[in-house]
């Protein structure tokens, strides 16, 4: 990892961070199941709160404009793009603590 990157906020989950969690979401009025890592669900909920929309509404918007082959992939891409844009707006990081990579 490059030096100077901040450590991402880490939430305590009962399951392993690499295990997928299934949630039901309503996309365009239809209920569907989505499997994501717990940290991705946390990020999706955080983004929805920041944008002042429901998670269902955010996922519906992601589905409407997606180019990825699956909704799950489109959600992951959206989350990464959201935080990359935020990082670019914030400028260079001042924190030198590195995130711990777990394999």
C-alpha atoms as an extended CHARMM CRD file, in Angstrom:
* protein
*
       103  EXT
         1         1  UNK       CA              0.0000000000        0.0000000000        0.0000000000  PROA      1               0.0000000000
         2         2  UNK       CA              1.2290000000        3.5130000000       -0.7220000000  PROA      2               0.0000000000
         3         3  UNK       CA              2.3770000000        5.5170000000        2.2660000000  PROA      3               0.0000000000
         4         4  UNK       CA              0.1340000000        8.2320000000        3.6710000000  PROA      4               0.0000000000
         5         5  UNK       CA             -3.2130000000        6.5070000000        3.2060000000  PROA      5               0.0000000000
         6         6  UNK       CA             -5.6390000000        6.6860000000        6.1270000000  PROA      6               0.0000000000
         7         7  UNK       CA             -6.8450000000        3.5230000000        7.7680000000  PROA      7               0.0000000000
         8         8  UNK       CA            -10.4820000000        2.9150000000        6.8040000000  PROA      8               0.0000000000
         9         9  UNK       CA            -13.0350000000        2.7640000000        9.5900000000  PROA      9               0.0000000000
        10        10  UNK       CA            -13.4990000000       -0.8350000000       10.6150000000  PROA      10              0.0000000000
        11        11  UNK       CA            -16.6940000000       -2.0990000000       12.1650000000  PROA      11              0.0000000000
        12        12  UNK       CA            -16.9610000000       -5.1390000000       14.3750000000  PROA      12              0.0000000000
        13        13  UNK       CA            -18.8560000000       -7.9690000000       12.6630000000  PROA      13              0.0000000000
        14        14  UNK       CA            -19.7200000000      -11.3200000000       14.1620000000  PROA      14              0.0000000000
        15        15  UNK       CA            -18.8620000000      -13.0810000000       10.9110000000  PROA      15              0.0000000000
        16        16  UNK       CA            -15.5830000000      -13.0350000000        9.0700000000  PROA      16              0.0000000000
        17        17  UNK       CA            -15.0230000000       -9.8760000000        6.9600000000  PROA      17              0.0000000000
        18        18  UNK       CA            -14.6770000000      -12.0250000000        3.8330000000  PROA      18              0.0000000000
        19        19  UNK       CA            -18.0100000000      -13.8370000000        4.2260000000  PROA      19              0.0000000000
        20        20  UNK       CA            -20.9350000000      -12.6240000000        2.1530000000  PROA      20              0.0000000000
        21        21  UNK       CA            -24.1540000000      -11.4550000000        3.7640000000  PROA      21              0.0000000000
        22        22  UNK       CA            -27.4960000000      -11.6760000000        1.9600000000  PROA      22              0.0000000000
        23        23  UNK       CA            -29.9570000000       -8.7860000000        2.2640000000  PROA      23              0.0000000000
        24        24  UNK       CA            -33.2730000000       -8.3180000000        0.5190000000  PROA      24              0.0000000000
        25        25  UNK       CA            -33.6460000000       -5.0080000000       -1.2910000000  PROA      25              0.0000000000
        26        26  UNK       CA            -36.4820000000       -3.5480000000       -3.2880000000  PROA      26              0.0000000000
        27        27  UNK       CA            -35.2740000000       -2.5020000000       -6.7340000000  PROA      27              0.0000000000
        28        28  UNK       CA            -37.8030000000       -0.6840000000       -8.8560000000  PROA      28              0.0000000000
        29        29  UNK       CA            -40.6490000000       -2.1390000000       -6.8100000000  PROA      29              0.0000000000
        30        30  UNK       CA            -39.3590000000       -5.7300000000       -6.9950000000  PROA      30              0.0000000000
        31        31  UNK       CA            -37.7270000000       -7.5500000000       -4.1100000000  PROA      31              0.0000000000
        32        32  UNK       CA            -34.3870000000       -9.1940000000       -4.8250000000  PROA      32              0.0000000000
        33        33  UNK       CA            -31.5300000000      -10.6210000000       -2.7910000000  PROA      33              0.0000000000
        34        34  UNK       CA            -28.0420000000       -9.1570000000       -2.8890000000  PROA      34              0.0000000000
        35        35  UNK       CA            -24.9170000000      -10.7990000000       -1.4450000000  PROA      35              0.0000000000
        36        36  UNK       CA            -22.1500000000       -8.4540000000       -0.3210000000  PROA      36              0.0000000000
        37        37  UNK       CA            -19.3760000000       -8.4220000000        2.2380000000  PROA      37              0.0000000000
        38        38  UNK       CA            -20.3620000000       -6.8140000000        5.5660000000  PROA      38              0.0000000000
        39        39  UNK       CA            -18.0440000000       -3.8550000000        4.9510000000  PROA      39              0.0000000000
        40        40  UNK       CA            -19.7690000000       -3.2470000000        1.5970000000  PROA      40              0.0000000000
        41        41  UNK       CA            -23.1900000000       -3.2350000000        3.2840000000  PROA      41              0.0000000000
        42        42  UNK       CA            -21.8390000000       -0.7540000000        5.8440000000  PROA      42              0.0000000000
        43        43  UNK       CA            -20.5020000000        1.4720000000        3.0640000000  PROA      43              0.0000000000
        44        44  UNK       CA            -23.7700000000        1.2850000000        1.1010000000  PROA      44              0.0000000000
        45        45  UNK       CA            -25.8150000000        2.2590000000        4.1750000000  PROA      45              0.0000000000
        46        46  UNK       CA            -23.3740000000        5.0790000000        4.9940000000  PROA      46              0.0000000000
        47        47  UNK       CA            -23.5960000000        6.4550000000        1.4550000000  PROA      47              0.0000000000
        48        48  UNK       CA            -27.4070000000        6.2840000000        1.4700000000  PROA      48              0.0000000000
        49        49  UNK       CA            -27.4820000000        8.1680000000        4.7830000000  PROA      49              0.0000000000
        50        50  UNK       CA            -25.0720000000       10.8010000000        3.4650000000  PROA      50              0.0000000000
        51        51  UNK       CA            -27.2000000000       11.2570000000        0.3230000000  PROA      51              0.0000000000
        52        52  UNK       CA            -30.3890000000       11.2480000000        2.4240000000  PROA      52              0.0000000000
        53        53  UNK       CA            -32.0070000000        8.4410000000        0.4580000000  PROA      53              0.0000000000
        54        54  UNK       CA            -33.0860000000        4.9580000000        1.4390000000  PROA      54              0.0000000000
        55        55  UNK       CA            -30.8070000000        2.0380000000        0.6920000000  PROA      55              0.0000000000
        56        56  UNK       CA            -33.5700000000        0.6650000000       -1.5680000000  PROA      56              0.0000000000
        57        57  UNK       CA            -33.7130000000        3.9620000000       -3.4650000000  PROA      57              0.0000000000
        58        58  UNK       CA            -29.9310000000        4.0770000000       -3.8570000000  PROA      58              0.0000000000
        59        59  UNK       CA            -29.7930000000        0.4930000000       -5.1220000000  PROA      59              0.0000000000
        60        60  UNK       CA            -32.6550000000        1.2470000000       -7.5390000000  PROA      60              0.0000000000
        61        61  UNK       CA            -30.6520000000        4.2040000000       -8.9080000000  PROA      61              0.0000000000
        62        62  UNK       CA            -27.5180000000        2.0480000000       -9.1890000000  PROA      62              0.0000000000
        63        63  UNK       CA            -29.5150000000       -0.6230000000      -11.0370000000  PROA      63              0.0000000000
        64        64  UNK       CA            -31.0230000000        1.9530000000      -13.3980000000  PROA      64              0.0000000000
        65        65  UNK       CA            -27.6300000000        3.1750000000      -14.6650000000  PROA      65              0.0000000000
        66        66  UNK       CA            -25.5000000000        0.0750000000      -14.2710000000  PROA      66              0.0000000000
        67        67  UNK       CA            -23.2450000000       -1.2240000000      -16.9770000000  PROA      67              0.0000000000
        68        68  UNK       CA            -21.8950000000       -4.1260000000      -14.9110000000  PROA      68              0.0000000000
        69        69  UNK       CA            -23.2700000000       -7.5640000000      -15.6420000000  PROA      69              0.0000000000
        70        70  UNK       CA            -24.7040000000       -8.0610000000      -12.1640000000  PROA      70              0.0000000000
        71        71  UNK       CA            -26.3500000000       -5.8230000000       -9.6060000000  PROA      71              0.0000000000
        72        72  UNK       CA            -23.8400000000       -6.9410000000       -6.9810000000  PROA      72              0.0000000000
        73        73  UNK       CA            -20.9190000000       -5.9080000000       -9.1970000000  PROA      73              0.0000000000
        74        74  UNK       CA            -22.6210000000       -2.5890000000       -9.9850000000  PROA      74              0.0000000000
        75        75  UNK       CA            -23.0600000000       -1.8650000000       -6.2630000000  PROA      75              0.0000000000
        76        76  UNK       CA            -19.3810000000       -2.5920000000       -5.5570000000  PROA      76              0.0000000000
        77        77  UNK       CA            -18.2820000000       -0.3700000000       -8.4430000000  PROA      77              0.0000000000
        78        78  UNK       CA            -20.5770000000        2.4260000000       -7.2310000000  PROA      78              0.0000000000
        79        79  UNK       CA            -19.1570000000        2.2180000000       -3.6910000000  PROA      79              0.0000000000
        80        80  UNK       CA            -15.5560000000        2.3380000000       -4.9350000000  PROA      80              0.0000000000
        81        81  UNK       CA            -16.3380000000        5.2340000000       -7.2970000000  PROA      81              0.0000000000
        82        82  UNK       CA            -18.1050000000        7.1430000000       -4.4930000000  PROA      82              0.0000000000
        83        83  UNK       CA            -15.1540000000        6.8870000000       -2.1210000000  PROA      83              0.0000000000
        84        84  UNK       CA            -12.5630000000        7.5210000000       -4.8610000000  PROA      84              0.0000000000
        85        85  UNK       CA            -14.3540000000       10.7540000000       -5.7740000000  PROA      85              0.0000000000
        86        86  UNK       CA            -14.4540000000       11.7410000000       -2.0860000000  PROA      86              0.0000000000
        87        87  UNK       CA            -10.7350000000       10.9930000000       -1.7200000000  PROA      87              0.0000000000
        88        88  UNK       CA             -9.8880000000       13.0920000000       -4.7710000000  PROA      88              0.0000000000
        89        89  UNK       CA            -11.9050000000       16.0140000000       -3.4000000000  PROA      89              0.0000000000
        90        90  UNK       CA            -10.1820000000       15.6910000000       -0.0230000000  PROA      90              0.0000000000
        91        91  UNK       CA             -6.7210000000       15.9340000000       -1.5260000000  PROA      91              0.0000000000
        92        92  UNK       CA             -3.5450000000       14.3010000000       -0.2370000000  PROA      92              0.0000000000
        93        93  UNK       CA             -3.8990000000       12.3620000000        2.9950000000  PROA      93              0.0000000000
        94        94  UNK       CA             -2.1250000000       13.6480000000        6.0720000000  PROA      94              0.0000000000
        95        95  UNK       CA             -2.4170000000       10.3860000000        8.0100000000  PROA      95              0.0000000000
        96        96  UNK       CA              0.3840000000        7.8490000000        7.6530000000  PROA      96              0.0000000000
        97        97  UNK       CA             -1.3380000000        4.8730000000        9.3090000000  PROA      97              0.0000000000
        98        98  UNK       CA             -1.7670000000        1.9690000000        6.8830000000  PROA      98              0.0000000000
        99        99  UNK       CA             -4.7760000000       -0.3560000000        6.6690000000  PROA      99              0.0000000000
       100       100  UNK       CA             -4.0580000000       -3.9610000000        7.6090000000  PROA      100             0.0000000000
       101       101  UNK       CA             -4.5240000000       -6.3060000000        4.6730000000  PROA      101             0.0000000000
       102       102  UNK       CA             -6.0250000000       -9.6710000000        5.5370000000  PROA      102             0.0000000000
       103       103  UNK       CA             -5.7110000000      -12.5260000000        3.0890000000  PROA      103             0.0000000000
